């Protein structure tokens, strides 16, 4: 089954508009220097495992008070037990949101086709041409395929963490124009926060405020096709 290293029993922010539980799966195939969950990226730094049976038991007991389950990481699609776990969650009757870096489009498509996830949030880190140097991803075309699938099926959204000094209006515009299906409704910017970054050098950067996110979002309105 899945290897969970964290479980938030109630969250009001991980699935906008819903009261959700959140399960964190360890292991990731990217190395984003601004990542805020280094303990999930590098399994040697992970906390003790939370049992999948324990998570499922809680979900059964609290089904009436929850609007859904968010499965995040790390990168959840790397877990060989993910499909079986989500099938059990759907038996409980809970909607599921999957957070993914987009590196395994075949897994995401299968989960969508089997109705094991109801929404997908795909992280769009930077222009695809920079994925190799920025996040150690050798197959950015896989990310493009995942983004395209989610946009085509209208089953989620794309999100970009705005990092100071990297995500200029020009760079964000380049990212937007690479996917004609992106628009102000399905592309969400979120602000970088220092403190626990995978690369400690990034902790010296300033936090990106909601005001800055609102300003950048406004500037991008003309870039969406």
Protein Blocks (a to p, Z undefined) as FASTA:
>chain_A
ZZdfbdcfbdcklmghiacdddddehifbdcfkbcblmlmmmmlpccdddfklmmmmmmm
mmmmpgbdcddedjfklpmklmmmmmmmmmnopacddddehlammlmmmmmmnopafbdc
dddfbafklmmmmnopablmlmmmmmmmmmmnopacddddddehklgfklmmmmmmmmmk
bcfklcccddddehjafblmlmmpccddfklmmmmmmmmmmmpZZ
